[in-house]
Amino acid sequence: MKFGVTVIYYNPEEAVLEQLKIYEKIFDNILIVDNSTALSHTIKNYLSDNKKITYKNMDGNKGMSAALNCAFEWAMAQKLDYILTMDQDSRYSAVDIRTMLHYIEGSNEDDVAIYVANFAKLYWDKKKNRMVAGKPCIGREEVKEVGMCLTSSSFVNVKAVQKILPLKDYFISYVDNFISTDLIKHGYRLVRVGASYFEQQVGERVKYSFLAEKLRVVHHKEERYYYMIRNNCYYRQKYKSDSQLKWRSYLLLWRLLFNIAIGEPQKWRKLKSCMKGYRDYRKGVYGKMP
């Protein structure tokens, strides 16, 4: 099997090179899709000097949908069987990546569109003065079929994803949901592998507490909530005939609004952004927020 990896950058700090060095030890095919408005000279020089890395500059932030379209087209051109899609702020160790590679090669299930790693959210522990991981989604020994995969840490079956391309320009937020649901509607399965594990900070830094973990509190910037509300509405519109998906998306919507009200700073500004997202959904606005 032929594997590759793509990482989507958006104004990254130079610490991203440490994770990139891990990918270089494992993959011969690496694509960096750069949505940045500014990239440091250190990162630019590193990318240009590395023969394993293909660099695609999107000339500004074109969003997640456009970046993934670029990545999947590249994967098809390279004749990859699977492409690992990653965000710049995820921690995925060489051991855990290789664990997933061995699992995929051993199982070789054609009806699986995505193999996704076990996941734990990173929180800020004030007492320890460092980031700590919350509870993983499933146990280390478990393998579980799921209804949605994160973009980050997903090994995507390139033949399967061709059937749902190009992705519509939702810009950011819910892109994972649309990909996952479209693939399931095409008869594919999504599988989470507990033995392969990664950590990610979702949104801005969140202080660790029992309540924050249970409620899955995220501190996004106000613009992000615009896309979350708008694209949640588009998701319900697209799958309105599926009552289970419709009500699940309603629950996600109300949990989001509840979290803003309970656990977020700048509540009113974020709720105003939510209202703008709903208004633009009613107008049929896609892509970047006007």
Residue, then its C-alpha position, 0 to 999 in steps of 0.5 A: m500500500k502507498f501512504g502519504v500525509t498532508v498538513i494544513y497550515y494557517n500562520p503556524e509557529e515554528a514548533v510545527l517543524e517538530q511534528l513535520k520531522i516525525y512525518e518525514k521519518i515515516f512517509d515519502n509523500i508529504l504535502i503542505v497546504d498553506n492557508s497562511t497570510a504570513l509564514s516565517h522564513t525558518i519554515k519557508n526555508y525548511l519546506s523548500d530544502n526538503k525533497k520529500i515535501t510538496y508545498k502548495n501556497m493557497d495565497g491566503n486563507k481559503g479555508m478547510s474545504a479548499a485545502l482538502n480538495c487540493a490535498f485529495e487531488w494531490a493524493m490521486a495524482q500521486k496514486l496513493d491508497y491512503i492519505l493521512t490528513m492532519d492539522q498543524d496543532s495536533r500531536y501524533s507520535a511516530v509510534d501511534i502512526r505506525t500502529m495505524l499503518h500496521y492495522i490498515e495493512g493487516s485489515n485491508e477492508d475495502d468498505v472502510a473509507i476512513y481509519v481514524a485515531n483515538f482522540a483526546k482533547l488537550y486542556w491547560d492545567k494551571k497547577k501543572n503549568r502545562m497542557v494535559a490530555g482529557k479522556p480518550c474517546i475509546g479504550r486502547e484495545e477497542v476498535k469501533e465503527v463511528g458516525m463522524c471522523l475528525t479531519s485530523s488523524s484520519f487515514v482517508n481511502v483515496k478511492a472512496v473519497q473520489k466519489i464525494l469530490p469536490l467538497k462544497d466551500y463550507f470554508i471551515s467547521y462541519v467539513d468533517n461532518f459532511i465528509s463523514t456523512d457523505l461517505i457513509k451514504h455511499g456505503y462506506r464505514l468509518v473506523r476508530v482504532g483505539a490503539s493509535y492515539f493522538e492529542q489536539q487542542v481544539g479552539e483556544r486554550v481551555k482550563y482543565s476542570f471536570l465540568a469543562e471536560k464533561l461539557r466539552v467546552v471549547h473557546h473558539k474565536e467569535e468568527r468560528y461560531y459564525y461558520m459553526i452555526r451557518n454550516n450546521c444549518y446547511y448540514r440539516q438542510k442537506y440531510k433533512s430526510d434523515s431524521q436521526l441526523k437531523w435531530r443529532s445536528y439539532l442537539l449539537l446546535w443547542r449544546l454549542l449555544f449552551n456552552i457559549a452561555i455557560g463556559e465562554p468569555q465574550k458571550w454576547r459577541k459570540l452569540k451575535s456571530c451565531m446570529k449572523g451565521y444563521r442570517d447568512y444561511r438564510k441568504g444562501v451564503y457559502g465560503k468565507m464570511p463576508 
